[in-house]
């Protein structure tokens, strides 16, 4: 069984707002590449709408995590790449709909000049520690 420990404010570090400063655990490491707002057909969802794009990105992350036998409960780190920090409230709303807000993952947010397609506003990558099937027997 995977067990994660979340530390919101290590000694001498101001508490995080909506994220943990440190998360650790045991299990199988899962890295999910940065996901953008593409649907199953490769079409961009929510052109010009950061909230719609963020929801699609988290759905894509959910599907990627599931393919690795993981869920959002197993996520230890999220990294947000946004073309404008003004999109962060929409990203946080989409995130809060899928994570345990009492035990949030570590996170970083970076404003970038552009993503690989001009219509894209948000890209998010995830790291998780999932249960190791070999150890659960």
Residue pairs with C-beta under 8 A, 6 or more apart in sequence:
1 131
1 136
2 25
2 26
2 27
2 74
2 129
2 130
2 131
2 132
3 25
3 26
4 23
4 24
4 25
4 73
4 74
4 76
4 103
4 129
5 23
5 24
5 25
6 20
6 22
6 23
6 103
6 104
6 105
7 20
7 21
7 22
7 23
8 15
8 16
8 20
8 21
9 15
9 16
9 21
10 21
10 22
13 21
16 104
18 92
18 96
18 101
18 104
18 107
19 104
19 105
19 106
19 107
20 103
20 104
20 105
20 106
21 106
22 106
23 76
23 77
23 105
23 106
24 76
25 76
25 129
26 129
27 74
27 129
27 130
27 131
27 132
27 135
28 69
28 129
28 130
28 131
28 132
28 133
29 127
29 128
29 129
30 65
30 68
30 70
30 74
30 126
30 127
30 128
30 129
30 130
31 125
31 126
31 127
32 61
32 64
32 65
32 68
32 125
32 126
32 127
32 128
33 64
33 125
34 79
34 81
34 123
34 124
34 125
35 57
35 60
35 61
35 64
35 123
35 124
35 125
36 44
36 53
36 57
36 60
36 115
36 116
36 117
36 120
36 122
36 123
37 44
37 45
37 46
37 52
37 53
37 54
37 56
37 57
37 60
37 120
37 121
37 122
38 44
38 45
38 56
38 60
39 45
39 56
44 53
44 117
44 119
44 120
45 52
45 53
45 56
46 52
46 53
46 55
46 56
47 119
48 119
48 121
50 82
50 84
50 86
50 87
50 90
50 91
50 121
50 122
51 90
51 93
51 94
53 90
53 120
53 121
53 122
54 87
54 90
54 91
54 93
54 94
54 95
54 122
54 124
55 94
55 97
57 94
57 122
57 123
57 124
58 94
58 95
58 97
58 98
58 124
61 72
61 124
61 126
62 71
62 72
62 98
64 126
65 71
65 72
65 74
65 75
65 126
65 128
65 130
68 128
68 130
69 130
69 131
69 133
70 128
70 130
72 98
72 99
72 100
73 100
74 128
74 129
74 130
74 131
75 99
75 105
75 126
75 127
75 128
76 105
76 106
76 127
76 128
76 129
77 105
77 106
77 107
77 108
77 126
77 127
78 95
78 105
78 106
78 107
78 108
78 124
78 125
78 126
78 127
79 107
79 108
79 109
79 110
79 124
79 125
79 126
80 88
80 91
80 107
80 108
80 109
80 110
80 122
80 123
80 124
81 110
81 112
81 115
81 122
81 123
81 124
82 88
82 91
82 109
82 110
82 111
82 112
82 121
82 122
83 111
83 112
83 113
83 114
83 115
83 120
83 121
83 122
84 111
84 121
85 109
85 111
87 121
87 122
88 109
91 109
91 122
91 124
99 105
105 126
115 121
115 122
115 123
